[in-house]
Amino acid sequence: MRLTDAWIHGLRRFGGESPHRVRVDTKLVCLIGANESGKSTVLDALEIAHGDAGVPGPDRTRRQGIPDDHEEV
């Protein structure tokens, strides 16, 4: 069995009304894109589809809700 396409819908950056197609029918070596473009979300979706991970929680970036070195937790 070989994965040729991944359709991602409703997961973080891939929300919206229609699913997004990610083609993986060639020898995929890396995902390239700007910051916050959904690279990690593609990998998370593949893990979920494979059954290796649960559905992730809310998207947290370095700028949102993560304490810095000077904040007491």
C-alpha positions in Angstrom: 0.0 0.0 0.0 1.3 3.5 -0.9 -0.1 6.9 0.1 -0.6 9.1 -2.9 -2.8 11.9 -1.6 -3.8 13.3 1.8 -7.0 15.4 2.1 -6.9 17.5 5.3 -10.0 19.3 6.6 -10.8 21.0 9.8 -7.4 20.7 11.4 -5.7 24.0 12.5 -4.5 25.8 9.4 -6.6 23.5 7.2 -10.0 24.6 8.4 -12.6 26.2 6.2 -15.3 24.9 4.0 -13.4 22.6 1.7 -10.7 20.0 2.3 -7.1 20.7 1.2 -5.2 18.2 -1.0 -1.6 17.4 -0.2 0.0 15.3 -2.9 2.6 12.8 -1.7 2.8 10.6 -4.8 6.4 11.4 -5.4 9.4 10.8 -3.2 8.6 13.3 -0.5 11.7 14.5 1.3 10.7 17.6 3.1 7.9 20.1 3.5 8.8 23.7 2.7 6.7 26.8 3.6 6.6 30.0 5.5 6.2 30.2 9.3 2.6 29.3 10.3 1.8 27.8 6.9 0.7 24.4 8.1 3.8 22.2 7.7 3.5 20.6 11.2 -0.2 20.3 10.7 0.4 18.1 7.6 2.6 15.8 9.7 0.1 15.7 12.5 -2.7 14.8 10.1 -0.6 12.0 8.7 0.0 10.7 12.2 -3.7 10.8 13.1 -4.6 9.0 9.8 -2.0 6.3 10.6 -3.3 5.9 14.1 -0.1 6.9 15.9 -1.5 10.0 17.6 -4.7 11.4 19.1 -6.3 14.6 17.8 -4.1 17.5 18.9 -5.3 20.3 21.2 -5.6 23.9 20.3 -2.8 25.4 18.2 -0.3 27.2 20.4 2.5 29.2 18.9 5.5 30.7 20.6 3.7 34.0 20.8 0.5 32.7 22.5 0.1 31.4 26.0 3.6 30.0 26.5 5.5 31.4 29.5 8.9 33.0 29.0 12.0 32.6 31.3 10.9 35.4 33.5 7.4 34.2 34.2 6.7 32.1 37.3 4.6 29.1 36.6 
